Amino acid sequence: MSSLLLPLAAGSASVTPADAAPRAEGKSLVAFFSRSGNTRVIAGQLSRALPADLFEIVPATPYPADYFETVEQARQERDRGDRPPLKAQLPSTASYATVFLGFPIWGETAPPVIRTFLTVHDLADKTIIPFITHGGFGLGNSEAVLASHAPQARLIEGFSMQAPQERQTIERITQWLDTLKVK
Ligand SMILES: Cc1cc2nc3c(=O)[nH]c(=O)nc-3n(C[C@H](O)[C@H](O)[C@H](O)COP(=O)(O)O)c2cc1C
């Protein structure tokens, strides 16, 4: 597994390099969305190490258990620009100076619920530090999505890493099942 700093998006003047950002005074929040658990592990570690409050971003209507159905639904939502409603939102973000925002890359961008999260919460003047997992195809346009959906926040270079893909696990299990003589 590798880790890297998010590259500065070409032409984006709204992302501050991590080493150039003044340390924010005030409480931190770790908000995350995770389907298969990779991003959840990082969120838990961050919330304990910082320490920071932890908030899981959960869609009001769960995604299908089936991976391939989820991929198709996510693709349609991305193409329509949907913002699926959340199961819950923070009553207030007033006490937080910094929001660590975690998510997996879905369809070469941030999952639709991340657009919802950024839209329904007041993040003006807050520092957003992303932490992103992906299956090996990089960050897509996720950084630009953060910048455009939280235009009044200060976006700092974050953390990203490649993490296991559900798709590969499913393929390996399918191969294994095919070799079994039992039903
Ligand atoms: C619906 C869906 C779409 C995905 N699209 C991409 C993608 O475009 N590029 C990529 O590198 N990984 C993609 N992945 C893999 C995830 O980004 C990766 O496995 C991530 O670590 C999963 O995080 P999680 O365990 O916190 O859900 C996709 C996974 C899902 C479920």
The ligand as a MOL file (V3000), in Angstrom:
LIG
                    3D

  0  0  0     0  0            999 V3000
M  V30 BEGIN CTAB
M  V30 COUNTS 31 33 0 0 0
M  V30 BEGIN ATOM
M  V30 1 C -19.2660 1.9430 -6.3750 0
M  V30 2 C -17.7490 1.8750 -6.3510 0
M  V30 3 C -17.0280 2.5630 -7.3170 0
M  V30 4 C -15.6220 2.5580 -7.2820 0
M  V30 5 N -14.9450 3.2880 -8.2150 0
M  V30 6 C -13.5860 3.3470 -8.1360 0
M  V30 7 C -12.8370 4.1520 -9.0420 0
M  V30 8 O -13.3890 4.8460 -9.9160 0
M  V30 9 N -11.4880 4.1830 -8.9250 0
M  V30 10 C -10.8310 3.4570 -7.9610 0
M  V30 11 O -9.6070 3.5280 -7.8830 0
M  V30 12 N -11.5070 2.6800 -7.0770 0
M  V30 13 C -12.8610 2.6110 -7.1340 0
M  V30 14 N -13.5500 1.8580 -6.2270 0
M  V30 15 C -12.7890 1.1480 -5.1730 0
M  V30 16 C -12.8060 1.9270 -3.8500 0
M  V30 17 O -12.4960 3.3050 -4.0460 0
M  V30 18 C -11.7770 1.3710 -2.8520 0
M  V30 19 O -11.8840 -0.0120 -2.7260 0
M  V30 20 C -11.9630 2.0550 -1.5050 0
M  V30 21 O -10.8380 1.8330 -0.6870 0
M  V30 22 C -13.2100 1.5440 -0.7640 0
M  V30 23 O -13.3190 2.2470 0.4550 0
M  V30 24 P -14.3030 1.7700 1.6060 0
M  V30 25 O -13.8480 0.3720 2.0470 0
M  V30 26 O -14.0850 2.7600 2.7080 0
M  V30 27 O -15.6860 1.7370 1.0820 0
M  V30 28 C -14.9410 1.8200 -6.2670 0
M  V30 29 C -15.6920 1.1050 -5.3260 0
M  V30 30 C -17.0810 1.1370 -5.3580 0
M  V30 31 C -17.8670 0.3600 -4.3250 0
M  V30 END ATOM
M  V30 BEGIN BOND
M  V30 1 1 1 2
M  V30 2 1 2 3
M  V30 3 2 2 30
M  V30 4 2 3 4
M  V30 5 1 4 5
M  V30 6 1 4 28
M  V30 7 2 5 6
M  V30 8 1 6 7
M  V30 9 1 6 13
M  V30 10 2 7 8
M  V30 11 1 7 9
M  V30 12 1 9 10
M  V30 13 2 10 11
M  V30 14 1 10 12
M  V30 15 2 12 13
M  V30 16 1 13 14
M  V30 17 1 14 15
M  V30 18 1 14 28
M  V30 19 1 15 16
M  V30 20 1 16 17
M  V30 21 1 16 18
M  V30 22 1 18 19
M  V30 23 1 18 20
M  V30 24 1 20 21
M  V30 25 1 20 22
M  V30 26 1 22 23
M  V30 27 1 23 24
M  V30 28 2 24 25
M  V30 29 1 24 26
M  V30 30 1 24 27
M  V30 31 2 28 29
M  V30 32 1 29 30
M  V30 33 1 30 31
M  V30 END BOND
M  V30 END CTAB
M  END
